[in-house]
Amino acid sequence: MSGWVVPWHPSPAGRPTLVCAPPGGSGCNRFRGWQARLGLAVSVVGVQLPGRENRFAEEHPATFAEAVAAVAADLAALRAGAPLVIVGESFGGLLAYELARATGPDALVLAATEPPGNRSAAEHLVIDERILRDLFVSGPPELRDLDEDSQEFLLDVLRRDDKLADTHVLADQFRVDCPIHAWSGDLDAVVPGHLLDGWAGYSTAGTTRRSFAGGHTFLTDLADETVPALGSLLC
């Protein structure tokens, strides 16, 4: 593997695998604790794009398609025919969707993610920057305690991710062959639940909807609820 995925299981190859794609401007360490929550019967794997956390010094990929191909190649080395569920949060949902087209998982979970093309890249950037700046004030301590230079670094990563998403091209054969589970937060003012209804028709195996009592970051905020639900899709 070349570093595009980060497994947290001590022996991940060939196990039922949960692949987690983070939101824009973020690294995959937000999912690290999910391995302990789910236990060693499954492997939890984070998607790690360049330009953040352990890959902070690396160049961003030039196109969305390039990133998807690189992640899919690393996942192929882990899967070995075992069950696979992919989950993506916000920007990570678009990445998860394309990974599902490339890898053929058993299920695809899209959290707080609109279908492709609902908003322009400029609109996404304004919204995403507002979310991140709010987290610098009222988010977890690791964000509230950042100095100004570190905050600007994260904002720059976010801007690059939005530019990367702008290179996404919806394929003519856009449907995935696995069930789609479109999850929303009841209090999400960024991606209201009704926008996720648009995922209907993106799967040949059907699309289901589920709502959680949280905001835009409900996937990680409500891990006591969301992680067991993800685990049930693997078993």
N, C-alpha and C positions, 0 to 999 in steps of 0.2 A: 504494500500500500504506500501511497505517496503523501499522505497527510490530509487528504480532503475529508476523511471521516476519522472520528476519534472513538474507539470502543473503550468502554469502562469495565467490561467483564474481563477477568484474568485469562479466560480461554474462550474467546467469542466465536471462533469459526464453527459453522455448522449448527448453531443454536437458533431457536426462534428469536428473531431480531426486531427490535423497535428502533427505527431510524428517526431522529428528531432534527428538524431544520429550524433554526432560530429566526426571529424577526430582523428586519433591517437594522444595521448598526450594531448588532449584537453578535457575540460568539456563542458557541454551543455549551459552554460551561454552566449555563443556566439550567441545563438538564442533567448535570452530573449526578446529583443526588437521587435521580430516578432509578439508578441501578440498585441501590440499597432498598428502595421502596418495593421493587419488583422481585428482588432476590436473584439467585444465580441460575434459576431454571431458564431464564431468558437473558439475552444480551441487549443492552441499551447502547446505542451508537449515536454520536452527535455529528452533524454536518458542519464542517469548519471551512469556510471560504477564506482566502488569503486576506491579509490586511487587519487582522484582529487577534487578540489573545496570543497563543503560541505562534501565530503566523503573521504577526503585526508588521514585520519588515518585508513581506512578500507583496508583489504587485497584484492588484485586482485582475481577474480575468477580463479579457476584452469583450466577450459576449456572454449572454446568458446560456446559449447553447454550449459554449466551451466549458462553462462551470458544470452544467448537467452531465456532460460526457465524462468529465474527470471524476465527479462523485460516483457516477454509475460504475465506472471501472473499478474503483476501490471497493464498492459494495459487492461486486461480483466475487471478489476474493474472500469475502466473509460468508456469503449466503449458503452456498453448497446445497441448494435444494430445500433448506429449512424455511418454515413460515416467516413471512416478512410483512410488517406493518410500517407504513411511513406516515409521520405526522409533521405538519408544518404550521408555523404560527405567523400570521400576517404576511410580510414579504416571504417568509420561509414557506408559506403555503403554496405560493407560485412555484418555488423550487421543488417542493414535495410533489406537486402535480406533474411536473415534467419528469421527475425521477420515476414516478409511477408509470408514465408512458414508456420509459426506457427500461425498467426493470421488472415490471409485472408483479407487483406485490399482492398479498392476499387482501389487503384493505388499505385505503387512503383516507387519512383524517385531515381535514382542513379547518383550522381554528382561526376565527376572526380574519378570514381571507375572502376577498371578493373574487368572482370569476375574472379572467383576463379581459382587459379593455374597459372596465367600468369607469375608471378615472384616468386622467392624464398623469404623466410622470410628475409634472409640476404640482398638481394637486396633491399627489401622494407625498411629495417632499415637504410641502408646507405642513401637512397633517403630522407626518412622522417626526419632523423637527419639534413641533409643539409637544408631542407626547414625550420625547426624550428630554426636552428642557423642563417639563413638569416633573419628570422623575428625578432630575437633579435637585429639585426642591423637596419633593414629598415621597420619593421612592425609597428603595432599600438603602441601608447605610453605605454599601459599596459604591453607590451612585451619589448619594448626598455628600459624601466626604471627598469627592474628587476635586482636585484643584482646577483652575481655569484652563490650563494647557491640556489636561487630561480630558476635560469636557469637550474642548474643541476637537481633540483627536477623534472622540467617539462621533461627534457630529459630522466630521469629515468622512468617516467610514460609512455613516448613514447616507450621506449625499452620493457616495460612490455606489452604494447598493441600489439607490433609486435610479441612478444612471444605468446600472447594469440591468435592472428590471425593464428599462425603456427599450432595451435591445431584444426583449422577448418577442418571438413571432409565433402566433397560434397556428399549429399545423392544420392541414386540410383534414387529416384523420385525427381529430382532437379528443376522441373519447378514449377513456381507459377501460380495461377489461376486468377491473376489480370494483367492489362496492366503494362508493364515496360516502364518508360520514362528515357532513358539514356542521361544525359546532360554532355556536355564537354565544356571546355574553349578553344577558338581559339589559345590562347597564352600559353597553358599549355604544358610545356616541360617535365613534370613529367609523366602525363598520357595523351599522345596525343589522339586526338579525335578518330582516327581510332581504337584504342584499345577497345573503348566502343561498336564498331560494334559487338564485340563478345557476347554481351548480347542477340542478336537475337537467338531465340530458347530456352531461359530460361523461357518463359511465354507461357501458353496456350492461352492467350488473345492478344498476339502480343506485339511487341517492337517498340517504336518510338525513333528517335534521334533528339536532338536539341543542337545547339551550341550557346555559348555566347561569347562576345568580352572581355574575361578576361583570367587570368591565373589559376593556380591550385586551388586557393581559391575563384574562381568566385562566388560560391554560396552565400557567405556572403559579399564579396566585392561589388557585383552588386545586393544588396538586393532590390533596387528600381525596378529591372526587375524580379528577381527570385521569390520574395515573392508573388507578384500578380499572377504569373504563377502557383505557388503552390496553392494559394487560389482558383484559377479557377478550379482546379482539385477536390476541396472539394465541390464546388457548382454546 
